[in-house]
């Protein structure tokens, strides 16, 4: 084995993956894996099959691997395979495994040689493998062949990058020995994502297919084109062996024999071959896993902490325990009462910044919507004067009155007081609706127990409805009390003398504090597309004017509209518009804005519209009221006599009515919120705190009330499973830390060769016998100007005679800027090796060199 704790290490990592897979969650922890990359036909599939000891991967020409294959090797007594997409099915025949891989690939990518980044997950259990997790990626290619897409090179590159850019991924760079190693696509892409070489492992395949008289000894000894983690050579079966069904065990034995018998590799045979590659991968995977443990632990702990609070109530959960049900019922009813009171009274904790709570909406009803309804009812000047005129005339009868009759004042006042009933009852209905909505909102937390939620909502809503009738009775009683006695001695009443002194010009209320800002906010002006379309502006409403600006900085004023002779009018919601609106128009038929007789203003919600209307009322802009017409098409106001004496009497009573109704409205606006709060809202709070629990007990069996919903039970089980899986994963990480040891990271090597251009030729090409090999100091990297020097020109370099092993030629001549290869021979030591490494004597007689 690679190290003492390896047999326990990798199964624990697999348990981590299984802990999350069992609950249907993705762990997203970037667990360490080994990605196999290389060019097409580099031998990647053969390396993987040697790991498993069975033929199971699709073979053929061109691009065969078109989806990533996540291969999890697990040491087991039995030998079989499992696919994640075929749960529960065990594949004993590995020919069927190959067919399933091909079928699953075609299912997603079709048959046109396309690729897909969605991986195929395969587990192979076998007594002949060590515990490893590898990812086989499609081979890199340059040119599209046949039906392959034109951008196949970039598609494959992007797919490879998705896996190998992760810092927790080891890169297994597979390169055939009979190709140009310096131009290896696998080494090039590994260098891009791993410039320090900490995650890259070199694998040299097809050593038995090199030209006669050549070898890769310098590469395998990490002298030529060195990697920090070095190279491991393997010998795979040929295509002929595969087609001939050559046994893999026999192939491994042949591989072992090849390294022991080859003169260039026999001294490093113990560090070559598939078995050593497995052990090396295990050891390096151990180091890598240990390096990532702190990050894994921190991620798991953060997820555990996020669940701790929710799981706390479920830790000792027993569904059938009656004491638990009683305790839960008491807690939930108590929490419901607290939530309801917070929604009504307001709370500093967990403030909702996106929507108004029930209490805030009721406040708007009390102080914006209700006053607006009162003003809509009260202020209709022409109608009021007409009624006063008819009352005076009817009281005088056939006589002409010399004095203003008191009875006319009382009759008009009582008629106006009766009109107060409608807005008062409407106010109660609006509050009732908000209370019911608040109850529903607070019962959402009882969703775990559907029956309890249903009963709680029914009981509280029924009680609120009962209080509704009592509150309405009390409000109507308040109005009846006002009707029963007209108190003309009230301190705020203007009296008869003051009413006569007022003139018609003083009837309309004068606006006080003309510079007072009543409201600011955004509104949309709806204008037809031909005239510029709808736009949002920042509006400022004062006691005298309505102005709008480009933005809230109020620097660029667009327009200022005086409030004189303005009224409000409701408009229908547009077919394509989601906003609610109202209109402002001039009662004297004048243009309000540019050539528009009215401007339509829009808000996001109806509540905003009502709030703006209430603000306009404070500024003295009242809603429009339609004037009814009689059969002759003449409004009743046109029939009022123009007798000066009658007009004075009408004016006097008008002032008296205005004063007294103002006193009553002030009293009603004050008493309505108090009455509703006392009889309805506070009563509902007291009912919830003191009587709701008793009603719930009498409504049915406690067991049926506390029956969990299926969704809640499933959520609790999933949360508990996740919680225990996270705790188990943390225990596993602790076990890994205590049962394994790390080996030191190899020292850095001179890998600048990967960045040089042009790249050097492979070491498998010996130098020509006709051209003497130049001899340079080890530090020389570039070409030497001037003619080529003879071999060993001076003993100053300490170089022995030229060895008899085949040598390596230049990539170009001395003047072309080519980079010489530095083979391992007694004449000189590669720059990356320390000077103390013993030199290898020549072993083979010289043979004719080839290009």
Secondary structure, 3 states (H helix, E strand, C coil): CCCCCHHHHHHHHHHHHHHHHCCCCCCCCCCCEEEEEEECCCCHHHHHHHHHCCCCCCCCCCCCCCEEEEEEEEECCCCEEEECCCCCCCECCHHHHHHHHHHHHHHHHCCCCCCEEEEEEEEEEECCCCCEEEEECCCECCCCCCCCCCCHHHHHHHHHHHHHCCCCEEEEEEEECCCCHHHCHHHHHHHHHCCCCCCEEEEEECHHHCCCCCCCHHHHCCCCCCCCCCEEECCCCCHHHHHCCCCHHHHHHHHHHHHHHCCCCHHHHHHCCHHHHHHHHHHHHHHHHHHHHHHHHHHHHHHHHHHHHHHHHHCCCCCCCHHHHHHHHHHHHHHHHHHHHHHHHCCCCCCCCCCCCHHHHHHHHHHHHHHHHHHHHHCCHHHHHHHHHHHHHHHHCCCCCCCCCHHHHHHHHHHHHHCHHHHHHHHHHHHHHHHHHHHHHHHHHHCCCHHHHHHHHHHHHHHHHHHHHHHHHHHHHHHHHHHHCCCCCCCCCCHHHHHHHCCHHHCCCCCCCCCCEEEEEEEEEECCHHHCCCEEEEEEEECCEEEEECCCCCCCEEEEEECCCEEEEECCCCCCCCCEEEEEEECCCCCCECCECEEEEEECCHHHHHHHHHHHHHCCCEECCCCCECCCCCEHHHHCCCCHHHHHHHHHHHHHHHHHHHHHHHHHHHHHHHHHHHHHHHHHHHHHHHCHHHHHHHHCCHHHHCCCCHHHHHHHHHHHHHHHHHHHHHHHHHHHHHHCCCCCCCCCCCCHHHHCCCCCCCCCCECCCCCCCCCCCCCCCCCCCCCCCCCCCCHHHCCCCCCCCCCECCCCCCCCCCCCCCCCECCECCCCCCCCCCCCCCCCCCCCCCC
